[in-house]
């Protein structure tokens, strides 16, 4: 049977084509890009570094330079922990948060601990323990303590500021360095449904934060309000939610159930705008009670005035979203060369695999967008939008439409199971609406694209994206049946699965599961995870490749040890550099790899003790004159990798370094 499985997988792992390499003179690299001062490298969110000491010609000599270990959290049964953080590098120090929101400062050359700040997060009731990053702010003309500060948030919804040199809380910020983010957001039902996972956006002297709301619990969930706080004092500057204009009323009772903004934001200080990717109106899969405000701004990218919080423009990527196609990728800001001068654009990826290219000044599409008809047939009491927006001028990353012949299995038995289940399920293509009969959602609610976002080589005008093609299955459950089955709002330690989605206050609960066989293998053939490069000058696909082998995965979560590049599911993002490299972990395969940005070929790979489901970063150390690459290695509950806490830093041996 093993031989048969290997044969099937080999047939399923064909190569995708790629264009001819584009030559870049790395010896003529831009000036040293020594630091990594924001989560996406800058508020533009390009995840690009101009460093080129490590490049395509010498990356195969890359070695681990140091590691730093720490303890992962202990959570309630059913909760998920993931080490997904990207460190900052300021001066000669790294700043990093773990999945308990403990912030550590490390020597950038050696990884030696300099200080630790523990905000003592209450993890009781935390559903998703992740901290993807911290932020940095320097007080203009400041002197003394906290002139430079690390800004961070917590899983129990606090905002804090600490001194970069000592890790001590900034006494003039909020109350003893802390701001309570639950004020005005959680009233009455103080359920553990509101938290912070993405790094704050610091721009124009303000700290802008959204928040994660645990989805599909009830109609009146905590507000998805976006707020700005003064970066020096922590005082509320403005607040915006989809049902109310911006204001600065302290402790205002913000509207409940509005779309949240859990994903990373970006900002353009020259234009005075912060770009907010928004989620669904809660709950996700029945929209009969939604307001006009939430309908307008849900599943969108919204440009807010940095000074006032007023909406300057918005662009909706999914109308009346019933599929959990919230905008989870950071808006990426790029200046594209044009005959008349550089054009300031915003690139927004979506879970549906769409790439929208907008003028970031006014939201006008630069690449053509077409409203196309989509399937009808909403559940009783709801509706569907008759059309949805499609970016027709850019490559589509949604995979071919499914049919019965595409149903797949490792054995004839699970393939037959998948074909039978497919025939019992409604699937009319993209945007098949949920209903009382099971439906297939493809791409699934993890994407397409997710929080790993785009990475853009701004010298070559190449965009690198990672995308999933794993279907999910969804079914609405009438309220009386849901009540009989005991579906209720999630609470810690009561044995209720975190993925129970009761949608209390609506006529239906919802069941959401991967569309997978009894062997826990997706019902479509691989690849499931891919990586691609797009030429932004032409809008054409340059290359696409499968991402990840099945060495550390297999049926029922059993490791096969087979080094077959099938393209595995993944979590995380990529770093791109002027040295012509794409650096990424992310996959179920416990490896960190360097890819040639021109061809998509793997140039180097290092085995890891567990998965690296974070976005890497890079920096230059003045002490040794070395370029380092750092990635968090922590595993993933969702991807069945063992949980741990580890930062790994890589550098070249002395005799392998090229001119920077």
N, C-alpha and C positions, 0 to 999 in steps of 0.2 A: 504493500500500500504506500509506503514512504516513497518508493521509486515513482509510482504513479503521481503522487502529489507533487514531487519535484518536477516531473515532466510537464504537468499542467501549469505550474508556476513559471517554468521557463518559457512556455508558449505565451504566457500572459505578460511577460516582462519585455516586450519589444522596445527598441530604442526609438526615441523621438529625434527628429532632425534638428539641425542648428545651422546658423549662418556662418560665414567665414569670419575668423578672428579680426578684431579691430585693434590696431597697434597703437600703443600709447607709450611715450617716452617717460618712463618712471624716474629717470635721472633728472628730468626737468620738473620734478614735483613742486607743488605750491609750497609756500613757507610752512614751517612746522605747525601742525595742528595738535598742540601738546596736551590739551585738556579735553575732558568730556563733561561739559557743564550742565547738561539737561538730559532728560530721559531719552529723547530721540536724537541726542547730540546737541540740538538747538531747538528753539521753539518752532522751527520749520519742520522738525520731525523727519529728516532725511535718513538718519542712521548711516551717515557717510562721514568718513574721516579722510583728510588729505594726506595722511601718513603713508609712506611707501617703503620704509626700511624693510618690512616684511612684504614680499611681493611674489608674483607667480613663479619667479625663477629660483627662489630660495625657501619657499614655505614648506617644502618637504623636509627641511631640517629643523622645523619648529619643535621646541621641547618645553615641558612643564618647568616653569621657573619657581613657582611657589604655590602652596595651597593653604587655605584657611578653613578650619572646620568649626561647626557650631551645632547645637542640638535643635532638631525640628520640634514643632509643637505637638502636644497631646490634645486631641479634639474629641468631641462627642461622636458616638457612632453615627454614621451617615454623613458627617461633615467631610469636607475635602480640603487637603493641604497641598500647596504647590509653591516651590521656591522659584519665583518668576522674576526676581528683581534684576535690574541693570544698575551697576554702581555708577556714581558720579566720580570724576577726578578733577579736583581743584588744587592747583599748586602741586605739592608732592604728596597729596593724601587722597585716598579713596573713601567714599561715603556710601554705605550700603544698608538696606533694611532687609530683615528676614521675615518669615511668614508670621512672626509674633510682633512685628513692627519695632523690634529692637534695632536701633541704629548703631552702627559701628564705624569707627574711623580707622583705616589701615594705612600703614606706610606703603606708598605706591611702588617702591623698589623691592621691598622684602615681604610684604603682606603682614608685617608685625602689627599687632593691635596697639592703637594709640589711646582710644577711649571708647566707652560704651554708654549709650543712654537707653534705659529700659522704661518705656511709658507704662508698664504694668497693665497691659491690655487684658480686659475681662473677656476670655474666649468662650464663656458660657453662651451658647446660642449662636456662635459664629458658624455660618453655613459654609463659607468659602474663605479659607485662610490664605491670603496672597497679598504681598506688597510688591508692586512692580517697580517702585522707585521712590526716591526723595528728590527734593528740589533745592536750589541754591539762590540766595539773595545777598547782595552787598548794599548796605545803607550808604547812600550818597553823602559824602562829607562827614561820615560817622567816625567816632573815635572810641576806643575802649572796647569793653566786652560787647559781643554780638553785633559788631560792625559787619562781620560776615556771618551768615547764619544758614543752617540747614533747616528747610521747611518740610514737614512730613505730616501724614495723617495716620489714623489708626482704624483697626477693624471695629472698634466700639465707638467710632464716629467722633474723634477729636482731631483738632488741628494744632500742631505745636511747632515751636522754633527753638533751636539750640545753637550755642556758639560753636563755630567750626573748629576752634582751637581746643576747647575743653569738653564739649558735649553737655555743658550745663544749660538748663532752660533760660531763655531770655526773659528777664523779669518784667520788662516793659511791654511784652507781647501777651495780649489777652489777660488771663488770670494766672500769674506765676508761670507764664510761657505756654499756657494751654487755652484753646477756644473750644467750647462745646458745640458740636455740629448738629446735635439733636434738637436744639432749640428751634421751635417753630416747625419742625419736620415730623416729629413723633409726638402726637397728642393722644392722650387717653390710652389706646391700645399700645403699650410700650413693648411690642413684640420684637424679637431679635431679627429684624428683617432689613435693617439699614446699616450699611458699612461703607468703607473706603478701601479701594484696592489700587487705583491708578495714582501716579505721582501728581501732585498739584501742578498747575501751570502758573509760573511766576512771570509777569510781564507788566510794564508800565507802573511799577511800584505796587502792584496788587497780586494777591494770591487767589486764583480762580479754582474752585472745586465743584464737582458734581457729587455723585454718590451712587452706590450700587444698592438696588432694591431687589430682594429675593422675589423672583417672578412667580406669577400664577397662584398666589395665595388667596387674595380676596380683592374686591373692587376698591375698597378704601385704603389702599396701601400707603406707606409714607410718601411724602412729596418727592418728586424728582427735581426739586429746585436746584438751580445753579447760582452760586454766590461768589462774590468777590470780597476779600478782606484786605485791609491795609497791611502791607508787608512789614511795616515797622511796629504798628500798635496792635494789629490783629482785630481792629474795629471793622464791623460790617460796613462795606462801601455801597453795595447794591445786591439785589437778588432778583432772579428771573425764573419764572416757571411758565409753562405753556398756557396757563389760564389767567395770567396776570402780567401786567407790564412791570418793568423793573422798578424797584423802590429800595429804600434803605431803612425801613421801619424795623427797629430791633425787636427780636422775638416774635415777628409776625407769624401768624398761623398760616403757613403756606398751603396752597391747595393740595389735597391728597390725591393720589392716583395719577399724577401727571407724569409724562415721560421722564425717565431719569437719564443721566449722562455719566455712565460708569467708565467709559473708555477714555483713553488719553486725548487731551485737547491739544491744539496748537495755537500760535498767536503771531500776528504781524504788528509790531509796535509802530512801524512807519505809518501803516494805515489805521492804527488804533483799533484793531479788531482781534477778538478771540474767537476761535472756530470750535464749536461744540458739536460733537457727534451724539445724537440722541437715540434713546431706546424706544421701545413700544409703550403705549398706554397700557397700564395694568388692569386686568390680567391680559395675557398676550393673545389668547386664541378665541376670544369672543368679544365683539366690539359693539354690541347693541346699545351700551350705555355711554359711549364716548362723547365728550363735549367737542364743540367746534375748535376750541383752542388746542386740545390735545390732538385732534385729527390733523390740524395744520402743521404742527411741529414735530410729531412723532416720526421716528425712523428717518431722520433728516440730518443734514449738516446746517447749523444755524450760526450765523456771524453776529456776534454781540459787540456793541461798543465797549471798549475797555474802560472808559471813564464812567459810563452811565448804566450799562447793562441793557440798553435798548436794542431791539432787533434791527439790524441794518439790512440783512437779507437772509433768506433760507432757501434750501433746495431739498425736496423730499425724494428719497430713493425708493421708498415703497409706500403706496397709498393704502390707507385702512389696513394696516399690517396685522394679519392673522396668523403669521408663520414664525414669529420670533426672529424676523430679519432686521433686528435693531442694528444701528451703525456702530460696529465695535472696533473699527480700525481708526487710528489717528489720522486726521486730515493732514496731508503732506504738502508743503508749500515749496514750489520750485519756480524759478524764473526761466522760461523757455526762450531760446533765441529765435527771433523773427526778423525779417528784413527791415522793419521799421524800429527795431529795438527789442529788448527783453520784454516778454509778456508774463506778468505775475499770475500764476495759476495755482489752483488747489486741486489735488488729486485725491478723490475719495473712493476707497475700495468698499465693497459691500459683501455681506454673507451670500448673496445670490451670485457672486463672481463677476459683478459689474465693476468697471473702472470709469468713473465719471471725472471728466476734466473740466473744471469751472474757472472762470475769471474770479480770482479771489477778492477783487474790488467790489463786485456787484452780484456774484453768483451766476452769471450768464454762462451757459455751456459753451466751451471752446470746441470740444469734440461733439459731433451731432448726437442728440438724444431724441428718441422716437417713442411715443406712447403707443403701445401695442395691445390688442385685445388679449385677455387672459380668461381662463375657465370661470364659469359661473356656478351657482349652486351653493349658496351659504346655508348654514344651519338656520332653523326657524328663529325669527326675531333678529337676525343679523343681515348683513349685506356684504357684497364684495365690490371692489372698485372694478368697473368694466375694463379699464386699461391700467398698465403699469409702465414706468419709464425704463427704457433700455438704451444703453450707451452703444450706439451702432458704429461709432467711429474708432472704437478701441477693441482689442481682442476680448473674446468672451471666455470666462473661466467657470462655466457652469456644467461642462460635460455634456455628452450627447443625451437626448431623451431616452428614457428607459423603455424597454419592452420585455415581453415574456422570454424571448430568446437570450436576453442578457442576464437572466437569473443564473447564479453561479454557486458552486460549492466545492469544497475540497474532496467530497466523495459524491457518488451518484445519489446517495440518500439525502444529504442535506441540500443538494441542488434541486431534487424533486420537491423537498419541503419548501424551498424558496419559491419555486414556480407555482406551487399550490397557493401559498400565501399571497403571492403577487396577484393571482387571479381573484382572490377574495378581497382585494384592496383596490380602492379607487386611485387612479393616477392618470391625469389628463395633461401632464406636462408641467412646466413651471407655473407656480402659483395655484396649484390645485387646492381649493379651499378645504379646511377641516370640516368634518361633519360627523353624523352618527355612525356612518360606515367608516372603517379605517381608511386613511389616506396616506400616500407616500409624499414626504417632503424632500425634494431633491433639487439643489443642494440642501443638506440638512441644516438644522439650526446652529451648528458650529461653523458653517461656511462650506464652500467658498472661502472667503477671507475672514480673519478674526483679528484679535488685538495685536498680533505680530506686526501687522501693517506693512506698508511698502517701504523698501529701502532704495534710495536713488543715488547713483553715481552722477553727481552734478557736472563733472568734467566730461564724461562720455555721453551724458544724457540717456543713461540706461536705467530703467526701473526693474528691480528684482522683487518678485512676489512669490509667496508660498500659498498653495490652495488645496483644499480638501474636496474629495468627491465621495462622501459617505452618506447614504440616504437614512432618513429617520421615518418612523411610522407614528401617526397621530390619530387619536379618536376622541371625539367628544362623548362624555358620559352624562346622561340625564341626572339631574340633581338627586332624585329619589334613589337611583342606583348608587350614586357616589356616596350618599349618606349611609346606605345599607352596607357598603364596602368599607366604611370607616375612614374615608378620605377627609382629611381636615388640615387646617393650617399647621405648618411645620413648627415644631418646638423641640428643643434639645432633650435628649435622654428619654424620650417617650416611645422609642422604637419605630416612629413613623419615618419612612424613607424620605430623604431630602427631596427626591425628585417627584414626590407626590404633589400633584397640581390640582388642588380642589376648586380653584376659581370661585371661592365663596362670594355670594351676592349676585351670581349670574345663574342662568338656568342649567349650566353644564360645568362639570369638571373636565379634565383632559388627561389622557394617558399619552405619554411620549416615550418612545423606546427606539433604540437603534434598529434598523431593518436588517437583522442578522439572523443567521441560522442557529439551530441548537448547539452548534460547535462554537458559537460566539464569533463567527466570521461574517463580514458583510455579505449580503445576498447579491452583490455585483462583483465582478472580477476586479483584481487590482489593475491599475494603481489607485490608491486611496489618498496619498499625499504626493504633491508635485511641486517643483520649483521652476520658475520661468523668468526670462528677461524680455523686456519690451523696449524697443527703440522709441524714445519719446519724440524724436525729431520726425519720424515717419508714422508713428502709431502702429507699427508692425511688430509681431512676435519675432524675437531674434532666436530664441531656443526655449525648449521645455524639456525637463528631465524628471524621472521618478526620484523621490527623496526618501531614502532609508531602506535598509535590508530587513529581512525577517529573522535575523540572527537572534534577536532578543524577544521575539513574539511568535505566536502560533495559535492553533485552536485551543479554546478554553483557557487562554492565557498562558499556555505551556511554551516555554522557550524551545525553539527548534534547533538553534545553532546553525541554520542554513544561511549562507551569505548571498542570498538571492535578492537583487534590488527590485522589490515589488512596489515600493512607494507606500510607506506605512502612514497611519494617522499620526498627527503631531500636534504640539502646542509650542508656540514661541515664534521668534522672528530672526531676521538676518542682519548682519553688519556688512557694509560694503566699504572698500578702501580704494584710494588712488593707486595702490599697488596692484590693482586688477583682480582683487579677491572678493569673494562672497564667503563669509564665515557664519556657520550655523550648526546648532545641535538639533533641538526641537523634536526629533523623531523618536519612535519607540525603540529604535536601535540605539544602544547606549554608546554613542560616538559623537565626537565633535569634528567637523570637517571644513576644509577650505576648497572652494570651487572657483574655477577660472570664469570670470565674469563674461568673457568673450565667447566661450564655447559651452559652458555648463559642465565641463569635465571636472571630476574630483581630482585634486592635486595632492591632497594630504588628509589623513584621518587619524584621530587618536581615540583609543578605547577609554571609556569612563566607567566608574562603579555603578552609575545609574543614569537616568536620562537627564539631559540639559535642556529643560523646558523654559528657557529665558532667552532674552535677546542679548548677545554679547556686545562688548564695547572695546575700544582701544585707546591708547594714550602713549605719550613719550615721557620717559623719566630723565630728568636732567642729571641725576646722580650717576647713571651709568651710560647715558646716551643710547638707551635701548627703547625700542617700541615694544609695548606689552599688549596682549589681547587677553581679556578676562571674561569668563562666563560662569554663571551660577549653575551648579549641578545639584539637583534636589529631588529628582523623580517626580512622578505624578500619580495621584490616586486614580484619576480617570483613565490614564494610559497604562495602569497596572505596573508601574515602575516603583521600586522600593523607595521609601521616603528617607531623605537624609539632608544635611546642611553642609555645603561645600562650595567654596569659591576656588576656581582654578585659573592661574595666570600662566600664559605662554610667552616665550621670547626666543630669539635666535641665539645660538652659541656665538661667541665673539668672532670666530673666523668665518661666519656665514653672513654677517651683516653687510648690506650694500649701502651706498650713500643715500641719505634720507632726503 
